[in-house]
């Protein structure tokens, strides 16, 4: 829940639970709320919310409340399944909101846009949404479709952005970009300005790939094996099973050296969790392993964040 304190001169400060007046079905399903951020005009309150689910790091929704009427509207709803072809189209795809909090400066100065970062499968990207139209905007990225992780470090006004970007072959780099919010594109004649560009400093990782892994590889045979009924002691205590047909991902780091005749030996790195993920960005440990001649494969299996709600819950 969200709480507020009315600060009035000469009056006692009273903490009051914020009553929400849902304006749509998605707002009615909100069970927990976090990261409230007032608009610069002071009339709107943006916040993140989740449904009543048991999975931590779950897919969130973005809502905006009219502070006068308390009417709450959903700008970005929970995404059930990953967008088809998201691995091949990372600049425009969206698999749901996977972020812990909104930035303190998430609002544009005219209170029209809200900026946020989120996971897109193994990638981390930033986007923004038009509060009036609910249209999601996809900004230009430094590395385009080859982006591994890009986020906003700071912003001056509504057009200059200080950007951090990284990929398996680019250690963290910082750029200053001038963006047209109406289109999401860089301003004509104003190329990104490199503040710290470490592209090319990855000496031992020569290439990287993200591959889609269809769930049919494992779900086909598994679907033909019915689960035994639960014991009486667990009756009513187990959650219903959730399945997903969305692909998950495998990330591959390849050494820059020529492969031996038998191919590179492979190290498989599986992240913990279960509700976590393996991000595709520059990693010193992988650089070291690649220098030794190993290819590295990291898998975001079902139950990983960044792929929608159902894949997260289908572990």
N, C-alpha and C positions, 0 to 999 in steps of 0.2 A: 504494500500500500504506500501511498504518498501522503505526506503530512506537510502542513504549512503553519506559519506563525504570523499573525497580523501585528505589525509593529506600529503602534499608535502612541503618540506622546502622552505621557501621564497615565497610561493604561497598562494593566498587567498583560504580559505576553502569554498567550494561551496556544498550546499546540493542538491543532485540529486535524483530524483525518480528512483528506480531500475526497469529497464525494464526486463520483464520475457519472456523467449523464451520457450513456453510449448513444451514438447516432447511427450505428450500423451493426451488423451481426458480429463482425470480427471484434469490435470493441466490447461486446457483451461477453465474450469468451476470455477476456483478460483476467488472469488470476494473480499475477505479480507485476510490480511496476518498479522502474529504476531510472536513474540518470535524467532527472527533469532539467530542462533548459528553457528559460524564458526567451522569447523573441525580443529583439531590440526595441520594438514598439511597445512591449509590455502587455500586449493583449492576448498572446498565445503562449501556451506551454507545451513543448515537445517532450516526449519521454519514450523509453523503450518498455515493452511489456512482453510477457510470455503467457501461454495457456497453462492450465493446471496439468503439467506433465511431470514425470519422474526423472527424465533425463536431464543431467546438468549440461551446461553450455549449449542449450537447445536453441532452435531457430526462434528469433524474436520478431515482433512487429513494431512499427513506428507509428505512434499516434500523436495527434495534436489536439489540445483542449482550448476552447474559447474560455478565457479566464473569467469573463463576466457571467456567462450562462452555464459554464462547466460542461457544455456539450463537447463530446469527444469523438473525433473522426479518425479512422485508420488511413494513414497515408500509404504504408507498405504492409501488406498482410503476411502472415506466415506462409512460406512456400512448402508445399507438400512434397513435391518431387523435383529433382534437378532438371534444369532446362535441357531439352534435347540438343546435342551437339555443342554443349558448353565448352568442352575441352578444345575444340577447334575454333571457337569464336569467343575468346576471353574478353575482348574489348566491349562487347555488347551483351553478353550473357549475364544472368542473375539467378542465383540459387537460394536466395533468402538472406535475411539479416543475421550474421554471426559476428557479433561484436559485444564487448563487455559494457561499453558506455559511449555516450556521445561526447564529442569534444566540447569544451566550454565555449568555444567560438564556432559552434556548428551552424548557427544561423547566418545568412547573408545580412548585410547592413539594412536592406530594405524589407527584411522579414519575409522574403518570398521563397528562398531556397534553404534547404537543410542539407549539410554535408555529412557524410559518414564513410567509414571504412568497413569492409566485410570480407569474409572468405569466399572465394569462388573456386570450389574444389581445393586443389593444392595451392592455388594462387591467393594473394591478398591484394585487393584493389580498393579504390575509393570511387564514390559516385555521389550524386546529389539528386534531390527530388524537388519538384515544383509544388509548393504547398497549395497553390490555387487549383492546379489541374491534376495533381497527383502523378504527373509524368516523371518517370525516372530518366535522368540525364547521364550519359556515358561520356566522361571527359576523354580527351586525347591522353595517351600514355607515352612516356619517353621511349620505351622499347616496343610499343605497339602490341602486336599479338605475341611477341616474345617476352612479355612482362612476366616476371616471377612474383615480385611484391612491390607495390607502389602505394605510398600514403602521403598525406599532407602533414608537413611539420609545422607550418605557420602560414598565415595569410595576411596580406596587406590590402585592405579594402575588399572588393569583390572581383578583382581581376588578376592580382599578382599572387602566385602560390609558390611556396617553398616546398619542393617535392623530394622525398627520399625514394630511391628505386634500387632494386637488387634482383639478381638472378643467379643461377649456378655458375655462370661465367662472368658475372659482374659483382664484385664486392660492393657494399652499400655506397651509393653515390648520391649527391645532392645537386638539384637543379632549381633554377628560378624560371617559372613559366608565366606567360601572360595569356589568360584564358578569356574567351568570350562565353559567358554563362548561357547566353541564349542558344548557342550551338554546341558548346562543349569543346570547340576546336581552339587551337592556338590562334592568337591574333595574327592576321596577315602581316608579314614583314617582321614579325617578332619571334625568332626561333628560340627554343629553350637555351637558357644561359647556364653553362656548367659552373657550379661552385666548387664541387669536388667530384671529379669523374674518375672512377677506378676501373673503367672498362679496359680489358686487356691485362689486368694484373692477376687474373686467375691463370696460372702457368700450367697447371696439371690437369684441370678439367677442360677438355676440348669441346665437348658438345653435351647437350641434355635434351631430353624428350619427356613429354607427358603422354601416356597411352591410356585410352579408354579400355576398361576391362568389363565385358558384359556379364551381368549377373547370371545369365543362363549357363555359364561355365560350371557353376556350383549349384544353382537353384533348380536346374532341370532335374538332376537325379534326386536332390533332396526333397523335391515336391512329391516324389513317388514313395517316400518313406514316412508314413504317418507317425506322429509322436505318440508314445504311450500315454494313457490318461494319468493325470496327477494323482498322487496318493490323497487319501481323505483329509489328512492333516493340512494339506496345502489348498484344499478346496476353497475358492473365494479369495485366496491371497495372491494368486498369480495374475499378472497382467496379460491381456489378450495379445496374441502374437501379431506382429506387424511385418509385412513383406514389402519389398520394393523391386521394381523392374529397372530402375535407373542403373547406368554404368557407374562403377567406381574407377579409381585411377591408380596407375603405377608410374612412378617417376624414375627416370634413368639418368645417371651421371656417367659419362664416358671419358676415359683418360685421353689426353692429347697425344700420347705416343701411338705408334703403329701397333695394331693388335698382333699377338702371336698367332701362329698357324691354327692353334686349337681355340682361338678366341680368348677374350679377357676372362680371368676368374671373376666370379661375381660374389659380392657381399649383399645379403638381404637384410635390410634394416626395417623393422616393424615398430611403429610408434606405440606408446602406452595409451592408457585411457580407461575404458574404451572410447569415451566421448572426447577425443582429442583429434589431432591431425598432424601430418608431416608436411610442413610448408616447403615449397620449392623456391629456395633462395640460396645465396652463397653460404657455404658451410666450410669452415676451416678443417674440420675432421674429414670431410669428404675430399677436400683438396689433398690432404695427406694420404688418404687411401688411394686416390687416383695416381699420386706420385709413385706409389708402390706397385702400380699396374693393375689395380682392381677397378672393375665397373661396380657401381652401387645402384641397387634397386630399392626404392622405398615405396610402400604401398599404403594408400588410404583405403582400407577395407570398409565394409559396411559397419556402421556405428561411428564413422568419422564425421567431424563437423565440416560444414561448407558444402553440403550436398542436398539440402532440404531436410524436412522433418522426418518423412518416412524412412529414407535411407539411414538416418541417425538412429531410429528406433528399431531397425530391422536386424540388429546384431544377433 
